[in-house]
Amino acid sequence: MTLELRCQCGSIHGRVNPRRAYVRATCYCRDCQAYARHLGRGDVMDGRGGTDIVAMNPDAVTFTAGEEHIAGLCLREGGLLRWYAACCRTPLANTPHDGAVAYVGIVAACLHDAADVDAVFGPPGRIVLNAESASGDVRGTPLALMAGGLRIACGIAMAKLRRQAPSLFFDDGGQPHRTAYPLSRQQRQSARLEPA
């Protein structure tokens, strides 16, 4: 079974192989909240500011149409690269700067059928990251978080042992296909990452 990935306007299409997923988690960090605010897509967050993310091996994702609409940004120097649909500002994913690290966090809102997503990965909220940054009461999940972190680390290590080539947003040399532009100071203030 594969899941359909697409941006809100339908210009970008892709497929996700759920067998290559590591974990599903809800992240309440300030950066994920700022990312959604900067894109004008608060609708991807839950009522307390959490973003539903499925962490997986990048080989699990294939774009089938609209790759030319993919754009990138980074919120701060050395931070994650965050990829989105420039056509409709749908957040798509986050990655490390190094394409050789076999990790991509797909924003679950761009996976087409929520019922299928829940059926395959389980319900959101079983693993919670950065509960202290939530805009309401959110209970942390320390044991599930530890188990999920180990699963991600094992997946990345196994890909390194297999000498998996960079893919998805990166060329064979591990460099991003597109520039992920850093936010300006004004944009960072507008996204509430730093005081005005």
Phi and psi in degrees as a GROMACS rama.xvg file:
@    title "Ramachandran Plot"
@    xaxis  label "Phi"
@    yaxis  label "Psi"
@TYPE xy
-119.43  156.131  THR-2
-108.018  146.763  LEU-3
-85.1329  133.611  GLU-4
-111.081  135.948  LEU-5
-160.913  153.524  ARG-6
-79.5112  170.434  CYS-7
-61.3033  -39.2866  GLN-8
-84.9406  -8.94101  CYS-9
87.6232  5.68642  GLY-10
-72.4107  -32.6903  SER-11
-105.423  128.572  ILE-12
-128.367  151.94  HIS-13
-166.245  -177.865  GLY-14
-131.809  149.397  ARG-15
-126.545  130.434  VAL-16
-93.693  107.237  ASN-17
-65.9629  -18.051  PRO-18
-68.069  -16.4298  ARG-19
-99.2808  10.5876  ARG-20
-78.605  148.844  ALA-21
-93.4565  -61.654  TYR-22
-155.514  163.291  VAL-23
-111.878  133.284  ARG-24
-144.197  156.915  ALA-25
-110.217  121.341  THR-26
-106.839  128.045  CYS-27
-107.261  15.1689  TYR-28
-65.1304  155.843  CYS-29
-60.6144  -34.4264  ARG-30
-66.9945  -44.7465  ASP-31
-62.7195  -38.1078  CYS-32
-65.9116  -42.4562  GLN-33
-65.7309  -38.1887  ALA-34
-57.9715  -49.9803  TYR-35
-63.8003  -42.5513  ALA-36
-63.8045  -43.9161  ARG-37
-59.4868  -38.0987  HIS-38
-81.0826  -5.14206  LEU-39
70.6544  29.7014  GLY-40
-123.816  53.3269  ARG-41
-58.3639  -18.2562  GLY-42
-67.3504  -13.6099  ASP-43
-83.2584  -9.69467  VAL-44
-96.0458  152.893  MET-45
-78.541  -178.305  ASP-46
-64.3163  -12.2946  GLY-47
-113.607  12.7002  ARG-48
90.9922  16.9846  GLY-49
-91.8562  141.362  GLY-50
-108.701  128.047  THR-51
-81.6183  120.188  ASP-52
-128.135  138.894  ILE-53
-110.687  112.305  VAL-54
-82.4727  133.831  ALA-55
-155.303  171.134  MET-56
-71.9412  133.956  ASN-57
-59.592  -24.366  PRO-58
-65.5244  -13.443  ASP-59
-76.5966  -12.8273  ALA-60
-114.297  131.735  VAL-61
-130.499  127.018  THR-62
-88.5212  133.364  PHE-63
-110.097  -15.5079  THR-64
-160.867  146.273  ALA-65
83.442  14.866  GLY-66
-57.0291  -26.4887  GLU-67
-65.9144  -14.3599  GLU-68
-90.4124  -3.737  HIS-69
-78.4679  130.777  ILE-70
-127.594  165.039  ALA-71
-135.636  159.102  GLY-72
-150.383  163.432  LEU-73
-134.39  139.675  CYS-74
-76.8866  -31.4877  LEU-75
-152.392  158.721  ARG-76
-53.9074  125.912  GLU-77
81.3148  -3.5636  GLY-78
-77.1458  178.693  GLY-79
-59.7759  150.367  LEU-80
-85.5992  131.897  LEU-81
-118.98  124.914  ARG-82
-107.925  140.473  TRP-83
-148.853  167.245  TYR-84
-86.3011  113.275  ALA-85
-65.4497  -24.9057  ALA-86
-66.6278  -39.6057  CYS-87
-136.527  7.60242  CYS-88
62.827  30.0418  ARG-89
-75.9486  123.465  THR-90
-67.9617  133.742  PRO-91
-107.261  -50.0828  LEU-92
-166.272  168.406  ALA-93
-131.395  150.248  ASN-94
-142.604  161.042  THR-95
-68.5574  169.734  PRO-96
-69.6384  -26.4103  HIS-97
-94.3004  112.226  ASP-98
-65.6675  -14.2416  GLY-99
-77.1263  -12.5227  ALA-100
-84.886  117.123  VAL-101
-79.4574  71.7283  ALA-102
-144.415  134.618  TYR-103
-142.903  134.198  VAL-104
-102.634  102.922  GLY-105
-80.5234  128.44  ILE-106
-72.02  117.143  VAL-107
-59.6501  -23.9998  ALA-108
-62.0547  -20.7009  ALA-109
-92.6325  0.728864  CYS-110
-87.5482  126.487  LEU-111
-60.6633  -50.4684  HIS-112
-108.588  106.79  ASP-113
-58.8815  -36.7049  ALA-114
-64.381  -41.8985  ALA-115
-65.8711  -39.1752  ASP-116
-61.1704  -45.9768  VAL-117
-64.974  -40.2508  ASP-118
-63.9822  -37.1729  ALA-119
-83.6299  -44.3611  VAL-120
-105.517  -4.79811  PHE-121
85.2707  170.762  GLY-122
-71.0745  156.063  PRO-123
-68.059  158.042  PRO-124
92.1698  -2.31692  GLY-125
-70.6581  -29.9214  ARG-126
-119.948  125.911  ILE-127
-118.291  130.557  VAL-128
-111.303  139.439  LEU-129
56.397  46.1229  ASN-130
-58.4096  -26.767  ALA-131
-66.5208  -17.8745  GLU-132
-95.0602  1.33823  SER-133
-67.0068  152.931  ALA-134
-91.1601  18.768  SER-135
-164.921  -174.52  GLY-136
-72.1482  119.92  ASP-137
-133.996  126.965  VAL-138
-84.6638  130.364  ARG-139
-68.4204  162.235  GLY-140
-129.884  68.5638  THR-141
-59.2093  -41.3711  PRO-142
-69.9655  -44.6582  LEU-143
-63.9996  -37.7593  ALA-144
-63.1042  -43.1791  LEU-145
-63.6478  -44.8874  MET-146
-63.6744  -41.8659  ALA-147
-64.9492  -41.2995  GLY-148
-60.8431  -39.872  GLY-149
-65.4697  -39.0228  LEU-150
-64.7385  -41.3642  ARG-151
-64.0841  -46.9813  ILE-152
-60.1996  -41.3669  ALA-153
-64.6549  -42.5265  CYS-154
-62.1781  -42.2882  GLY-155
-65.8718  -43.0198  ILE-156
-64.0668  -42.5213  ALA-157
-63.4061  -39.7362  MET-158
-64.4716  -37.0876  ALA-159
-66.3543  -42.2148  LYS-160
-63.3172  -35.4769  LEU-161
-77.8459  -6.19736  ARG-162
57.8908  45.095  ARG-163
-62.8576  129.257  GLN-164
-73.3894  148.845  ALA-165
-56.1438  150.49  PRO-166
-152.721  -177.748  SER-167
67.6726  -88.2696  LEU-168
-98.2683  3.8661  PHE-169
-127.123  152.202  PHE-170
-84.1628  179.437  ASP-171
-61.8376  -23.5661  ASP-172
-86.8573  1.62421  GLY-173
85.5329  9.39864  GLY-174
-93.9907  142.197  GLN-175
-60.5222  140.58  PRO-176
-63.1916  -30.6311  HIS-177
-127.94  155.67  ARG-178
-74.9231  131.855  THR-179
-99.0125  98.4321  ALA-180
-69.5391  134.14  TYR-181
-73.1044  148.603  PRO-182
-71.9785  145.229  LEU-183
-74.0606  168.757  SER-184
-60.2062  -41.9126  ARG-185
-63.4227  -41.7249  GLN-186
-65.2433  -38.6513  GLN-187
-64.3157  -38.6711  ARG-188
-67.2181  -42.6762  GLN-189
-62.9603  -34.6458  SER-190
-84.2639  3.40949  ALA-191
64.4474  33.1269  ARG-192
-85.7967  -23.6856  LEU-193
-147.521  156.587  GLU-194
-67.2965  150.839  PRO-195
